[in-house]
Amino acid sequence: MTRRRDTPGARARRALLADLLLAAAIAALALSLAAGLGVVGFFALPLLLIGLLWFGAERAARRLFGRRRAGV
């Protein structure tokens, strides 16, 4: 059984198909990661701001009212 020789056009079409499939896979991965990071950032940023405000309020309260002993 002899193998048919591929024409340059057929090789080019297969290479183009492989490139398109690889590009689609990379684009899908990038979009899913970007969307995932966006969702995480959407929830993480307000929590970070609340935490920073909380620590700032505790520090300000300590400076205003002084430190109290544990038993008091």
C-alpha positions as CSV (number, residue, x, y, z in Angstrom):
1,M,0.0,0.0,0.0
2,T,1.5,3.3,-1.0
3,R,0.8,6.5,0.7
4,R,-0.5,9.4,-1.3
5,R,1.6,12.4,-1.4
6,D,0.1,15.5,0.2
7,T,-0.1,18.5,-1.9
8,P,1.2,21.8,-0.5
9,G,-2.3,23.2,-0.3
10,A,-3.5,20.2,1.8
11,R,-0.6,20.6,4.2
12,A,-1.3,24.4,4.5
13,R,-5.0,23.8,5.2
14,R,-4.1,21.2,7.9
15,A,-1.6,23.6,9.4
16,L,-4.1,26.4,9.3
17,L,-6.7,24.2,11.0
18,A,-4.3,23.2,13.8
19,D,-3.4,26.9,14.3
20,L,-7.1,27.9,14.5
21,L,-7.9,25.1,17.0
22,L,-4.9,26.1,19.1
23,A,-5.8,29.8,19.0
24,A,-9.4,29.0,20.0
25,A,-8.2,26.9,22.9
26,I,-5.9,29.6,24.1
27,A,-8.6,32.3,23.7
28,A,-11.1,30.2,25.7
29,L,-8.5,29.6,28.5
30,A,-7.7,33.4,28.6
31,L,-11.4,34.3,28.7
32,S,-12.2,31.8,31.5
33,L,-9.2,33.0,33.6
34,A,-10.0,36.6,33.0
35,A,-13.7,36.1,33.9
36,G,-12.6,34.1,37.0
37,L,-10.2,36.8,38.1
38,G,-12.9,39.4,37.6
39,V,-15.3,37.6,39.8
40,V,-12.7,37.1,42.5
41,G,-11.7,40.7,42.3
42,F,-15.3,41.8,42.4
43,F,-15.8,40.1,45.8
44,A,-12.2,40.5,47.1
45,L,-11.9,44.3,46.7
46,P,-14.8,45.3,48.9
47,L,-13.7,42.8,51.5
48,L,-10.2,44.2,51.4
49,L,-11.5,47.8,51.8
50,I,-13.7,46.7,54.8
51,G,-10.8,45.0,56.4
52,L,-8.5,48.0,56.0
53,L,-11.2,50.3,57.4
54,W,-11.7,47.9,60.3
55,F,-8.0,47.9,61.2
56,G,-7.8,51.7,60.8
57,A,-10.8,52.1,63.1
58,E,-9.2,49.8,65.8
59,R,-5.9,51.7,65.6
60,A,-7.7,55.1,65.9
61,A,-9.7,53.8,68.8
62,R,-6.6,52.6,70.6
63,R,-4.9,55.9,70.1
64,L,-7.9,57.9,71.3
65,F,-8.9,55.8,74.3
66,G,-5.5,54.3,75.2
67,R,-4.8,50.6,75.8
68,R,-6.8,48.9,78.4
69,R,-5.6,46.0,80.5
70,A,-7.0,42.6,79.8
71,G,-8.8,42.2,83.1
72,V,-10.5,45.6,83.1
